[in-house]
Amino acid sequence: MPLEVIMPALGMAQDTGRLVAWLKQPGEAVAEGDVLFEVETDKSTMEVEAPAAGFLASVTAEAGQDVPVGQTIAIISTSKPDNPVAQAAVLFEVAATSEEEQPEHLVQRPVLSQPSADGRILASPKARRLALEQGLDLALLVEAGHPQPFHVKDLEALKSLAPQMPAKEGPIGQAQHQIAACISSAAQHEFLRWMKEDGGIVIPASAIWAAFAAAAWRMAHDSRDEVIVELTSLGGTSKLFANPDRARLSVQPETDGVLPDLRLQDLTGSPITSLNIGPSDCAVLNVAGRGEELTLRLDFTPQQITGDAALTFLTGFAERLEDPLTHLI
């Protein structure tokens, strides 16, 4: 028996959902769990999966259309239809012999080549995100007559239309990302106390951060190249260190005239837990302290460090701070 696919309710107060894109075409085989279409609510864009295996016999809503929750928008049949659009008319028991005689909601329309009436450009969430990260303007595809909705494969055509444009967020045409963590500061305090009482060495906590940040950065990139760390504070002071992980904590080599790989912002001693006042020329690690906790936050773009490497870096930095002595031996 044919199976009706309805517009799902993705929110408690949702009355309609905007169909962003069909990911399967009429007549195409689908497996249970395949993504059929993307729908946008007032809060997010969701992928909707096929409830059963079969063939997409018809679609009765187009990309860009607001569809009431519960309305049938597609039919999945057990056998492949000879004519998906005509088969849909039969399934709905509509006696129609031409497009003019078919009900409006069963007429198969061409994909859009212009923005919707409200100026929206239809694109999948992944294509939209990648275009933003790469500084690409989807409107150029519209101007060139490429059919909507746009998908990831359309970005190759977009790259050939014009040079990359600056993105609206982040430096150097890249969208900004963020990873945060919270750890105990007890091990750090104990290590500094031990250095002072047993060795007579007094060093600031920021010296440990610079060394551990350089080591974690090097590990995240699997590299032995030079690592430059800039240490800044709310008071406006700034120092550049070259390879602080390869020097003694009490004698860290300063440098100047070079761009840092990482900027380390010391926010401890203030009520501020994070600081981001605009695009940066390098990744920025905020270290803030409140009570017995340290809050760590890394702001970065994919051009400065990849997402996987950023996660490895922040994890490695946190692990070192939670057991300083082990990582310094």
Wavefront OBJ file of the C-alpha trace (Angstrom):
o trace
v 0.000 0.000 0.000
v 1.233 3.545 -0.718
v 2.425 5.463 2.322
v 1.679 9.139 2.844
v 4.472 11.406 4.075
v 3.200 14.400 6.037
v 4.726 17.682 7.167
v 5.915 16.859 10.704
v 5.474 19.004 13.790
v 8.988 19.908 14.904
v 7.887 22.268 17.684
v 5.104 22.439 20.227
v 3.674 25.691 18.857
v 4.405 25.001 15.188
v 1.548 25.375 12.698
v 3.545 25.260 9.470
v 6.995 24.299 8.243
v 8.880 25.792 5.331
v 10.115 23.154 2.903
v 13.761 24.078 2.209
v 14.750 21.354 -0.261
v 13.876 17.911 -1.569
v 16.833 15.524 -1.356
v 15.043 12.795 -3.312
v 13.271 13.232 -6.642
v 9.983 11.692 -7.842
v 10.541 8.167 -9.109
v 13.745 7.714 -7.109
v 14.192 4.697 -4.815
v 14.427 5.442 -1.095
v 15.469 3.328 1.861
v 13.978 3.618 5.309
v 15.926 6.335 7.092
v 17.067 8.138 3.928
v 16.768 11.919 4.226
v 13.782 12.941 2.099
v 13.670 16.677 2.614
v 14.748 19.587 4.793
v 12.227 21.702 6.639
v 12.746 25.009 8.402
v 10.839 26.114 11.492
v 11.129 29.368 13.394
v 14.085 27.951 15.358
v 16.067 25.543 13.185
v 16.400 23.554 9.977
v 15.800 19.812 10.298
v 16.259 16.808 8.042
v 13.224 14.523 7.697
v 13.806 10.846 6.968
v 11.760 8.396 4.920
v 9.489 6.343 7.215
v 9.717 3.268 4.949
v 11.537 1.877 1.910
v 10.068 2.147 -1.582
v 9.881 4.700 -4.364
v 9.031 8.386 -4.140
v 5.907 8.278 -6.272
v 5.013 11.948 -5.946
v 5.714 15.188 -4.151
v 2.960 17.683 -3.549
v 4.906 20.645 -2.154
v 7.833 22.582 -3.564
v 10.943 24.121 -2.066
v 10.182 27.487 -0.475
v 6.574 26.639 0.317
v 5.076 26.952 3.819
v 3.140 23.748 4.453
v 0.623 23.183 7.282
v 1.633 20.557 9.825
v -0.048 17.221 9.060
v -0.575 17.906 5.357
v 0.516 15.162 2.955
v 3.492 16.309 0.893
v 4.696 13.039 -0.661
v 3.737 9.470 -1.448
v 6.041 6.459 -1.106
v 4.947 3.431 -3.145
v 6.187 -0.154 -3.006
v 6.672 -0.347 -6.793
v 8.410 2.076 -9.105
v 5.858 4.306 -10.860
v 6.022 4.669 -14.642
v 5.111 8.330 -14.350
v 5.568 9.763 -10.847
v 3.336 12.778 -11.412
v 0.525 10.764 -13.091
v 0.823 8.083 -10.425
v 0.276 10.741 -7.776
v -2.983 11.736 -9.446
v -4.177 8.112 -9.323
v -3.222 7.675 -5.693
v -5.202 10.750 -4.783
v -8.109 9.488 -6.895
v -7.997 12.547 -9.108
v -9.272 12.078 -12.666
v -6.866 14.386 -14.471
v -5.479 13.971 -17.990
v -3.402 17.141 -18.352
v -1.476 19.586 -16.220
v -4.192 22.180 -16.658
v -6.791 19.760 -15.258
v -4.713 18.559 -12.305
v -5.252 20.095 -8.882
v -2.806 22.914 -8.180
v -0.957 20.967 -5.487
v -0.246 18.039 -7.892
v 1.309 20.065 -10.702
v 5.047 19.359 -10.869
v 6.757 22.739 -11.154
v 10.321 23.433 -12.317
v 12.883 24.254 -9.679
v 13.280 27.923 -8.876
v 15.888 30.006 -10.691
v 15.127 33.229 -8.801
v 14.902 34.042 -5.074
v 11.560 33.493 -3.412
v 9.107 36.331 -3.169
v 10.507 37.407 0.202
v 14.060 37.528 -1.158
v 15.238 34.302 0.464
v 17.802 32.150 -1.315
v 17.026 28.460 -0.933
v 19.997 26.316 0.069
v 20.696 23.329 2.263
v 22.076 24.134 5.749
v 25.425 22.526 4.910
v 25.783 24.453 1.648
v 24.870 27.693 3.404
v 27.399 27.045 6.207
v 30.232 26.139 3.827
v 29.534 29.181 1.660
v 29.783 31.420 4.726
v 33.024 29.795 5.893
v 34.589 30.104 2.418
v 33.426 33.672 1.831
v 31.142 32.741 -1.064
v 28.009 34.690 -2.011
v 25.107 32.411 -2.968
v 23.418 35.340 -4.715
v 25.964 34.953 -7.548
v 24.447 31.542 -8.335
v 21.014 33.142 -8.533
v 22.301 35.855 -10.874
v 23.893 33.192 -13.077
v 20.585 31.312 -13.356
v 21.533 28.208 -11.398
v 18.427 26.393 -10.145
v 17.544 26.426 -6.477
v 17.718 24.999 -3.881
v 21.512 24.992 -3.785
v 23.516 22.065 -2.409
v 27.182 21.473 -1.602
v 27.920 20.381 -5.187
v 26.825 23.821 -6.418
v 29.642 25.516 -4.504
v 32.171 24.411 -7.136
v 30.238 26.339 -9.759
v 29.990 29.275 -7.367
v 33.781 29.382 -6.916
v 34.241 29.809 -10.662
v 31.838 32.756 -10.904
v 33.879 35.299 -8.946
v 36.804 35.640 -6.552
v 35.971 34.743 -2.972
v 34.357 37.578 -1.067
v 34.978 38.485 2.573
v 32.595 36.648 4.868
v 30.288 38.606 7.144
v 31.759 36.964 10.216
v 35.323 36.392 11.329
v 38.651 37.483 9.806
v 40.073 36.560 6.422
v 36.763 35.334 5.014
v 36.125 32.742 7.693
v 33.288 32.215 10.153
v 34.371 32.189 13.779
v 34.038 29.104 15.986
v 34.326 28.532 19.716
v 35.160 25.699 22.122
v 34.972 26.106 25.905
v 35.943 24.031 28.946
v 35.944 24.328 32.728
v 38.578 22.676 34.965
v 39.748 22.768 38.578
v 42.576 25.182 39.395
v 43.696 23.156 42.454
v 46.543 21.324 40.661
v 47.907 24.580 39.233
v 47.890 26.269 42.668
v 49.550 23.248 44.270
v 52.305 23.201 41.626
v 53.058 26.925 42.052
v 53.184 26.478 45.847
v 55.557 23.529 45.481
v 57.859 25.494 43.131
v 58.044 28.360 45.660
v 58.467 26.339 48.868
v 60.713 23.539 47.624
v 62.666 25.271 44.883
v 62.461 28.922 45.838
v 61.149 29.719 42.351
v 58.301 32.178 41.968
v 56.618 32.211 38.594
v 53.253 33.548 37.419
v 50.538 31.121 36.389
v 50.694 32.636 32.907
v 54.180 31.156 32.446
v 52.676 27.679 32.817
v 49.855 28.568 30.445
v 52.247 29.785 27.742
v 54.361 26.629 27.967
v 51.386 24.274 28.022
v 49.608 26.188 25.240
v 52.645 25.912 22.947
v 53.032 22.191 23.703
v 49.328 21.497 23.115
v 49.354 23.579 19.908
v 52.358 21.629 18.635
v 50.655 18.315 19.501
v 47.395 19.335 17.790
v 49.284 20.100 14.574
v 51.690 17.147 14.901
v 54.524 19.552 14.178
v 57.963 20.492 15.528
v 57.877 23.947 13.921
v 58.292 27.121 15.922
v 55.264 28.167 17.968
v 54.764 31.833 18.874
v 52.459 32.582 21.806
v 51.318 36.104 22.659
v 50.336 36.689 26.285
v 47.972 39.598 26.912
v 46.130 40.906 29.960
v 43.227 43.252 30.644
v 45.760 45.898 31.656
v 46.913 46.133 28.052
v 50.331 44.513 28.488
v 51.460 42.098 25.790
v 54.465 39.791 25.437
v 55.515 37.444 22.641
v 57.197 34.138 23.477
v 58.956 31.848 21.000
v 58.616 28.153 21.846
v 57.858 28.652 25.564
v 57.383 24.876 25.901
v 61.077 24.354 25.092
v 62.415 26.733 27.740
v 62.552 26.840 31.513
v 59.403 28.245 33.112
v 61.420 30.885 34.955
v 63.336 32.002 31.832
v 61.029 32.145 28.825
v 62.481 33.703 25.649
v 60.668 36.810 24.453
v 60.591 37.822 20.810
v 59.081 40.589 18.694
v 58.219 41.527 15.146
v 56.411 38.253 14.359
v 52.772 37.241 14.167
v 51.630 34.862 16.911
v 50.153 31.450 16.263
v 48.049 31.804 19.394
v 46.986 34.726 21.586
v 46.523 33.844 25.257
v 44.310 36.306 27.157
v 44.681 36.380 30.942
v 41.286 37.298 32.420
v 41.980 36.024 35.929
v 41.621 38.504 38.763
v 38.560 40.064 37.126
v 34.849 39.198 36.949
v 35.126 38.756 33.166
v 34.897 35.114 32.071
v 35.323 35.591 28.309
v 36.321 38.336 25.920
v 35.813 38.648 22.171
v 35.827 42.209 20.848
v 36.202 41.439 17.165
v 38.065 39.434 14.526
v 41.588 38.366 15.402
v 44.593 37.568 13.206
v 45.162 34.339 15.166
v 43.337 31.890 17.423
v 42.584 33.294 20.890
v 42.577 31.331 24.148
v 40.817 33.015 27.085
v 41.782 31.866 30.592
v 39.468 33.126 33.327
v 39.331 32.227 37.001
v 36.460 32.186 39.444
v 36.898 30.473 42.822
v 38.513 27.065 42.415
v 37.759 26.831 38.712
v 39.434 27.928 35.510
v 37.301 28.660 32.465
v 38.977 28.083 29.104
v 37.580 29.320 25.791
v 39.154 29.061 22.349
v 37.949 31.396 19.578
v 39.199 30.468 16.125
v 38.461 30.231 12.412
v 38.978 27.092 10.279
v 41.811 28.889 8.496
v 43.669 29.376 11.796
v 43.099 25.849 13.100
v 40.721 23.077 12.022
v 37.876 21.992 14.257
v 39.461 18.617 15.061
v 42.834 20.211 15.840
v 41.142 22.865 17.996
v 39.424 20.171 20.046
v 42.717 18.287 20.435
v 44.493 21.496 21.446
v 42.020 22.574 24.130
v 41.772 19.040 25.523
v 45.564 18.764 25.697
v 45.914 22.187 27.325
v 43.295 21.334 29.959
v 44.882 17.956 30.721
v 48.254 19.605 31.295
v 46.800 22.160 33.701
v 45.072 19.406 35.678
v 48.398 17.571 36.184
v 51.269 20.079 35.667
v 54.075 18.083 37.288
v 53.552 14.988 35.144
v 53.672 16.992 31.920
v 56.756 18.978 32.930
v 58.901 16.010 33.900
l 1 2 3 4 5 6 7 8 9 10 11 12 13 14 15 16 17 18 19 20 21 22 23 24 25 26 27 28 29 30 31 32 33 34 35 36 37 38 39 40 41 42 43 44 45 46 47 48 49 50 51 52 53 54 55 56 57 58 59 60 61 62 63 64 65 66 67 68 69 70 71 72 73 74 75 76 77 78 79 80 81 82 83 84 85 86 87 88 89 90 91 92 93 94 95 96 97 98 99 100 101 102 103 104 105 106 107 108 109 110 111 112 113 114 115 116 117 118 119 120 121 122 123 124 125 126 127 128 129 130 131 132 133 134 135 136 137 138 139 140 141 142 143 144 145 146 147 148 149 150 151 152 153 154 155 156 157 158 159 160 161 162 163 164 165 166 167 168 169 170 171 172 173 174 175 176 177 178 179 180 181 182 183 184 185 186 187 188 189 190 191 192 193 194 195 196 197 198 199 200 201 202 203 204 205 206 207 208 209 210 211 212 213 214 215 216 217 218 219 220 221 222 223 224 225 226 227 228 229 230 231 232 233 234 235 236 237 238 239 240 241 242 243 244 245 246 247 248 249 250 251 252 253 254 255 256 257 258 259 260 261 262 263 264 265 266 267 268 269 270 271 272 273 274 275 276 277 278 279 280 281 282 283 284 285 286 287 288 289 290 291 292 293 294 295 296 297 298 299 300 301 302 303 304 305 306 307 308 309 310 311 312 313 314 315 316 317 318 319 320 321 322 323 324 325 326 327 328 329
